[in-house]
Amino acid sequence: MVEAGRQLLKLHERRSTIVSRRRDIEKQRRSLEEIRNIMNSMKNLSYMETRKISAFLDVQHSIVKHIETVAADFLSYYPETLTESTQAPVDLDIYLLIGAERGFCGDFNHALLRHFESLPLMQNSEKQQLIAVGHKLQTLMQNDERPIIFIDGASVVEEVDKVLNRVVSQLVSIQQQSGPLSLYVLYHNDEHQLINQQLLPPFQSLAHHQPQETLAPVLNLKPENFLLDLSYQYLFVVLYEILFASLMAESRQRVSHLEGAVQHMDKQSEELHRQGNILRQEEIIEEIEIILLSEAGLQQ
């Protein structure tokens, strides 16, 4: 009778341990499910954002291409205007880095910085000014000893205008203080490729463009003034395109990153569910043994 009581006590203790472990697993699984649902919602919002950005980006691609076509036709007949615009000595090199504003986008910012540090210009140029766009990029560069201007990036399409105005305002301020400058932009395009693009002086890739028309364009302005106005317009439009492209790459990267995280959590949840079932089976077995042992004790 005493031995049966001891066995019964041990069975109760084992059952209690199993119940406690199963409840911990269920609690962990519920917490995991809550996090999974939050991350899945974030993924869906990022996907919706890519759909919105796509419409804006298509328009910007068309506008930039149109201006570049106009500039190419103009420079094919007035190449000397481009030469004159680049004769002034450049006092400062500005590098505009377009990073991510929010997290959950993998190595988006790290890849940008690795590419930036490998650029020959950064190793040789002495007079530089960096402009870093994006809160997460700012976090990575906050201990950098180089002169850096930090600007918050865009989280959604509606914030791109505000970011563009801040970037342009900083460029104007720097130019007023330092004189002629060169501007380079490093960013992810909408196909998630890292692009290093020179924007100032403008239209450098069009210097040797061949005329597509037999007649020179008719201008209402002096060629020098026309190129200046076109350059300002192009700078504004192409920066718009770059900010949209970077936001598209960031959003797509976030969708991919969160999709992987959600799938990983689903696998973890399935494993916890399996472990919970095993513990529940053990718990049932312990309950049966307790019942059988109790009945045997009563019969004695």
ChimeraX attribute file (.defattr): number of C-alpha atoms within 10 A of each C-alpha:
attribute: neighborCount
match mode: 1-to-1
recipient: residues
	/A:1	10
	/A:2	8
	/A:3	9
	/A:4	13
	/A:5	13
	/A:6	11
	/A:7	16
	/A:8	19
	/A:9	13
	/A:10	13
	/A:11	17
	/A:12	16
	/A:13	13
	/A:14	15
	/A:15	21
	/A:16	14
	/A:17	14
	/A:18	20
	/A:19	17
	/A:20	13
	/A:21	16
	/A:22	21
	/A:23	15
	/A:24	13
	/A:25	18
	/A:26	17
	/A:27	12
	/A:28	14
	/A:29	20
	/A:30	13
	/A:31	13
	/A:32	17
	/A:33	17
	/A:34	12
	/A:35	14
	/A:36	20
	/A:37	14
	/A:38	13
	/A:39	19
	/A:40	18
	/A:41	13
	/A:42	17
	/A:43	23
	/A:44	15
	/A:45	14
	/A:46	23
	/A:47	19
	/A:48	13
	/A:49	19
	/A:50	23
	/A:51	12
	/A:52	15
	/A:53	20
	/A:54	15
	/A:55	10
	/A:56	15
	/A:57	20
	/A:58	13
	/A:59	11
	/A:60	20
	/A:61	16
	/A:62	12
	/A:63	16
	/A:64	20
	/A:65	13
	/A:66	13
	/A:67	17
	/A:68	16
	/A:69	14
	/A:70	13
	/A:71	22
	/A:72	22
	/A:73	20
	/A:74	22
	/A:75	22
	/A:76	19
	/A:77	19
	/A:78	18
	/A:79	17
	/A:80	13
	/A:81	17
	/A:82	20
	/A:83	12
	/A:84	10
	/A:85	13
	/A:86	15
	/A:87	9
	/A:88	11
	/A:89	10
	/A:90	14
	/A:91	14
	/A:92	19
	/A:93	20
	/A:94	21
	/A:95	23
	/A:96	22
	/A:97	23
	/A:98	24
	/A:99	29
	/A:100	29
	/A:101	21
	/A:102	16
	/A:103	14
	/A:104	19
	/A:105	19
	/A:106	14
	/A:107	12
	/A:108	22
	/A:109	24
	/A:110	14
	/A:111	13
	/A:112	20
	/A:113	17
	/A:114	10
	/A:115	14
	/A:116	18
	/A:117	11
	/A:118	10
	/A:119	11
	/A:120	9
	/A:121	13
	/A:122	14
	/A:123	9
	/A:124	8
	/A:125	10
	/A:126	10
	/A:127	12
	/A:128	17
	/A:129	17
	/A:130	17
	/A:131	20
	/A:132	24
	/A:133	24
	/A:134	22
	/A:135	20
	/A:136	19
	/A:137	26
	/A:138	23
	/A:139	11
	/A:140	12
	/A:141	15
	/A:142	11
	/A:143	8
	/A:144	9
	/A:145	7
	/A:146	11
	/A:147	11
	/A:148	18
	/A:149	14
	/A:150	19
	/A:151	20
	/A:152	20
	/A:153	26
	/A:154	24
	/A:155	18
	/A:156	17
	/A:157	16
	/A:158	11
	/A:159	12
	/A:160	18
	/A:161	13
	/A:162	12
	/A:163	19
	/A:164	20
	/A:165	13
	/A:166	16
	/A:167	22
	/A:168	14
	/A:169	12
	/A:170	15
	/A:171	17
	/A:172	13
	/A:173	12
	/A:174	16
	/A:175	15
	/A:176	10
	/A:177	9
	/A:178	12
	/A:179	14
	/A:180	18
	/A:181	19
	/A:182	19
	/A:183	19
	/A:184	18
	/A:185	19
	/A:186	22
	/A:187	28
	/A:188	27
	/A:189	19
	/A:190	23
	/A:191	11
	/A:192	16
	/A:193	11
	/A:194	17
	/A:195	14
	/A:196	17
	/A:197	14
	/A:198	17
	/A:199	17
	/A:200	18
	/A:201	18
	/A:202	22
	/A:203	17
	/A:204	13
	/A:205	9
	/A:206	18
	/A:207	17
	/A:208	11
	/A:209	15
	/A:210	12
	/A:211	14
	/A:212	12
	/A:213	10
	/A:214	7
	/A:215	8
	/A:216	13
	/A:217	13
	/A:218	7
	/A:219	9
	/A:220	8
	/A:221	10
	/A:222	9
	/A:223	18
	/A:224	15
	/A:225	12
	/A:226	15
	/A:227	21
	/A:228	16
	/A:229	12
	/A:230	16
	/A:231	19
	/A:232	11
	/A:233	13
	/A:234	22
	/A:235	17
	/A:236	15
	/A:237	17
	/A:238	18
	/A:239	18
	/A:240	21
	/A:241	24
	/A:242	24
	/A:243	26
	/A:244	25
	/A:245	26
	/A:246	24
	/A:247	29
	/A:248	28
	/A:249	23
	/A:250	29
	/A:251	28
	/A:252	21
	/A:253	20
	/A:254	23
	/A:255	25
	/A:256	18
	/A:257	16
	/A:258	23
	/A:259	17
	/A:260	12
	/A:261	17
	/A:262	20
	/A:263	13
	/A:264	13
	/A:265	19
	/A:266	15
	/A:267	12
	/A:268	15
	/A:269	21
	/A:270	13
	/A:271	13
	/A:272	18
	/A:273	16
	/A:274	12
	/A:275	16
	/A:276	21
	/A:277	13
	/A:278	14
	/A:279	21
	/A:280	18
	/A:281	13
	/A:282	16
	/A:283	19
	/A:284	13
	/A:285	13
	/A:286	19
	/A:287	15
	/A:288	12
	/A:289	16
	/A:290	19
	/A:291	13
	/A:292	13
	/A:293	17
	/A:294	15
	/A:295	11
	/A:296	12
	/A:297	15
	/A:298	9
	/A:299	7
	/A:300	6
